[in-house]
Amino acid sequence: MLVPVGTSRRSCRIFVLIFAVTVMFVVLSAPGHAQQAAPKPASPTTPQGTVPQKANPATEVGKAVGWRPVEAPQVLQQLNSALQDLVAKVSPAVVQILVTGFGAIEETNKSQTALIARQHAIGSGVIVSSDGYIMTNAHVVEGAHRIRVVLPMPSVDFPQVEPVGKEHVLDAKLIGVHKESDLALLKIEQKNLPTLELGSARRVHQGQLVLAIGSPEGLQNSVTMGVVSSVGRQPDPDRPMVYIQTDAPINPGNSGGPLIDMDGYVLGINTLILSQGGGSEGLGFAIPARIVRFVYTSLREHGHVHRVEIGAVAQNITPSLAEVLGLSRSWGVIVSDVTPGGSAEAAGLKIGDIVVSADDRPIDTLPALTAAMYLHPLDEVMKLVVLRDGEKKILQVAVTEHRDQMDKLVDAVDPDKSLVVRLGILAVDLNDQLQSVVGNLRSPTGVVVIARAANLIGPETGLKAGDVIHRVNKAPVDSLDSLRAALNGLNRNAPIVLQVERDGQLMWLAFEME
């Protein structure tokens, strides 16, 4: 395991060095200094009694033809060495992630909206545990059929391309995904790996120097440097996520890689950019380390992230909203909906209430309320303080565990009965209970795909969790038994076409049996 690089003294030293380098550049750029520093022509004669020193080819390799450059100031050399040491210590824990899967073809006309194709994606990840746990972005592994991790090669100090065959590539298992934070946890079977520490307790400062490491455009183990532009930025006001903004160049492929401080701690996981042209324009965003640590711990222990809900919806207050509704404040969080018959309604919560605190934590923004929902224990009631007509009210609200639709589908799986070996999937019969989960369907019968079976090699079908299989080669499917019967009648390498329903649309998936 790598120990986080240096101490806070090293960080201070780097800042001092940078300041000194700036001053040195100003001095060196002065007109008089440039003339004074110019090297004098070498004497064409050799002093009497001395022997000219022979050039050593080993030391002369790489020297430019012409004047020998003036030796860099010591302060610049120290800064250079400090950055090199930092990169050398942190980069071995940053990996490249190769994903093979299926995705929708970009629409060129309306007739192709149901077409999908095999796709390849490249992202980055950071090793957070020496026994092979890796954090990355959820969007990097979305729709993945196969995930591989490329461990970094030892760094070299001269231009050299390592043979492809020397790359250490390992298959990775997806442990869990948390789409709300855009984080995912992978596991590779490897021990004694270098790691990076999540700096969840470290304060982030505007203007702080940072490094971004990853695989932009597939260029593995690339390093860029910049500063923290903002310690808290909410690009989408309708989403509760708050990010660290940086101007360190981040491009497609950097997703999932770490944002590193000068002491070698992970301040965040790089996740998105704002760009007109698709590349870096100095507007990069990283998920804060405290969120990364919370999600990592939950995914490793439970496979998903626990969050409570109270049967109510809230949103940020804007000045316009406050003026029209006659609110007592122009900022904060207001309740916009209360579920009829839910626990919030039973506790007395009403539409228009302004949330002042949750579990004695001040609630000034929607992200603060979301954080309170994640931190609240499932077996306790939540204490809410709200402002109604200028009067504070204390409510005790019972909570339930928030579960997305896929969690409900997973509950229906019986490993002994749900496995469809020839397709490499876990599936269940469509019944009345599941119909309420998957929504209105074109056909009331079929088989619901729950997941791909782990460690089971099957054909690349293009099936995704939540798909409903209605037909196999024109034969209707109304149960797992009828699906297996249709598949068992097909020979190896025989063509097969599945009619599936996905997100309310019918499509055909064609492939060959294996």
Secondary structure, 3 states (H helix, E strand, C coil): CCCCCCCHHHHHHHHHHHHHHHHHHHHHCCHHHHHHCCCCCCCCCCCCCCCCCCCCHHHHCCCCCCCCCCCCCHHHHHHHHHHHHHHHHHHHHEEEEEEEEEEECCCCCHHHCCCEEEEEEEEEEEEEECCCEEEEECCCCCCEEEEEEEECCCCCCCCCCCCHHHCEEEECEEEEEECCCCEEEEECCCCCCCCCCECCCCCCCCCCEEEEEECHHHCCCEEEEEEEEEEEECCCCCCCCCEEEECCCCCCCCCCCEEECCCCCEEEEEEEECCCCCCCCCCEEEEEHHHHHHHHHHHHHHCCCCCEECCEEEEECCHHHHHHHCCCCCCCEEEEEECCCCHHHHHCCCCCCEEEEECCEECCCHHHHHHHHHHCCCCCCEEEEEEECCEEEEEEECCEECCCHHHHHHHCCCHHHHEECCCCEEEEECCHHHHHHHCCCCCCCCEEEEEECCCCCCCCCCCCCCCEEEEECCEECCCHHHHHHHHHCCCCCCEEEEEEEECCEEEEEEEECC
